[in-house]
Amino acid sequence: MPTATWTISELSKEFDITPRTIRFYEDQGILSPARQGRNRVYVARDRTRLKLALRGKRLGLQLAEIRDLIDMYDGPMDTTAQLKHYLSVLKAQRETLEQQKHDIEEILGEILTQQVQCEMLLSKKA
């Protein structure tokens, strides 16, 4: 039974990313395609690792965190340690984002206050 493979163009279309992005993940050691002449050939493992890397990026994780999490899937079949580590990374990221959300809400409140003050000053001059 033949193994499913993909080209860089096929993966870039499927995930709506540029070939340059895929090459970046190669340079970072996340993907390691085979070569047929000058062409890269990606197997299911590469496709899964790319999908996980893009998910990590969407979650706002650092590249080192993404790489660590992805590399854990190449380890033993018992996923308990992997899931616990992933949960701790997600918890830390959630706390960071909640703090950023709080900070943004405070800044938006300050901006609104400044806008109201400016509008009041302008209305007095009219």
C-alpha positions as CSV (number, residue, x, y, z in Angstrom):
1,M,0.0,0.0,0.0
2,P,1.6,3.3,-1.0
3,T,2.3,5.9,1.6
4,A,0.5,9.3,1.3
5,T,2.9,12.1,0.4
6,W,2.5,15.8,-0.2
7,T,4.5,18.5,-2.0
8,I,5.3,21.8,-0.5
9,S,2.7,23.4,-2.8
10,E,0.0,21.0,-1.7
11,L,0.7,21.6,2.0
12,S,0.8,25.4,1.5
13,K,-2.6,25.3,-0.2
14,E,-4.1,23.0,2.3
15,F,-3.1,25.1,5.3
16,D,-3.3,28.4,3.5
17,I,0.3,29.3,4.3
18,T,3.3,30.2,2.1
19,P,6.0,27.7,1.1
20,R,8.4,30.0,2.9
21,T,6.5,29.3,6.2
22,I,6.9,25.6,5.6
23,R,10.6,26.0,4.9
24,F,10.9,28.0,8.1
25,Y,9.5,25.1,10.1
26,E,12.0,22.9,8.3
27,D,14.9,25.2,9.4
28,Q,13.6,25.0,12.9
29,G,13.7,21.2,12.9
30,I,10.0,20.7,13.1
31,L,9.6,19.2,9.6
32,S,12.1,16.9,7.9
33,P,10.9,16.1,4.4
34,A,12.5,13.5,2.2
35,R,14.0,14.6,-1.1
36,Q,13.3,13.4,-4.6
37,G,15.9,15.3,-6.6
38,R,15.3,18.9,-5.7
39,N,11.7,18.4,-4.6
40,R,10.7,18.1,-1.0
41,V,8.4,15.1,-0.2
42,Y,6.3,15.3,3.0
43,V,4.9,12.3,4.7
44,A,2.0,12.0,7.2
45,R,4.4,12.7,10.1
46,D,5.5,16.0,8.5
47,R,1.9,17.0,7.8
48,T,0.8,16.3,11.4
49,R,3.8,18.1,12.8
50,L,3.0,21.1,10.6
51,K,-0.6,21.1,11.7
52,L,0.5,21.0,15.4
53,A,3.0,23.8,14.8
54,L,0.3,26.0,13.2
55,R,-2.1,25.2,16.0
56,G,0.6,26.2,18.6
57,K,1.2,29.5,16.7
58,R,-2.6,30.2,16.7
59,L,-2.6,29.7,20.5
60,G,0.3,32.2,20.8
61,L,2.9,29.8,21.9
62,Q,6.6,30.4,21.6
63,L,8.5,28.4,19.0
64,A,10.5,26.5,21.6
65,E,7.2,25.5,23.4
66,I,5.8,24.4,20.1
67,R,8.9,22.3,19.3
68,D,8.9,20.7,22.7
69,L,5.3,19.7,22.5
70,I,5.6,18.3,19.0
71,D,8.7,16.4,19.9
72,M,6.9,14.8,22.8
73,Y,4.7,13.0,20.3
74,D,7.7,11.1,19.0
75,G,8.3,9.7,22.4
76,P,6.7,6.8,24.3
77,M,3.2,5.7,23.6
78,D,2.0,6.6,27.1
79,T,0.6,10.1,26.7
80,T,0.1,11.0,30.3
81,A,3.3,13.0,30.6
82,Q,2.6,14.7,27.2
83,L,-0.9,15.7,28.2
84,K,0.2,17.0,31.6
85,H,2.9,19.1,30.0
86,Y,0.5,20.4,27.3
87,L,-2.0,21.3,30.0
88,S,0.6,23.3,32.0
89,V,1.6,25.1,28.8
90,L,-2.0,25.9,28.0
91,K,-2.6,27.1,31.6
92,A,0.4,29.4,31.5
93,Q,-0.7,30.8,28.0
94,R,-4.2,31.4,29.2
95,E,-3.0,33.3,32.3
96,T,-0.7,35.4,30.0
97,L,-3.6,36.2,27.7
98,E,-6.0,36.9,30.5
99,Q,-3.5,39.5,31.9
100,Q,-3.1,41.0,28.4
101,K,-6.9,41.2,28.1
102,H,-7.1,43.0,31.5
103,D,-4.4,45.4,30.5
104,I,-6.1,46.2,27.2
105,E,-9.4,46.8,28.9
106,E,-7.7,49.3,31.3
107,I,-6.0,51.1,28.3
108,L,-9.3,51.3,26.4
109,G,-10.9,52.8,29.5
110,E,-8.2,55.4,29.7
111,I,-8.6,56.2,26.0
112,L,-12.3,56.6,26.4
113,T,-11.7,59.0,29.3
114,Q,-9.3,61.1,27.2
115,Q,-11.7,61.1,24.3
116,V,-14.5,62.4,26.5
117,Q,-12.2,65.1,28.0
118,C,-11.1,66.2,24.5
119,E,-14.7,66.4,23.2
120,M,-15.7,68.4,26.3
121,L,-12.9,70.9,25.7
122,L,-13.8,71.2,22.0
123,S,-17.5,71.7,22.8
124,K,-16.6,74.6,25.2
125,K,-14.6,76.3,22.4
126,A,-17.5,76.1,19.9
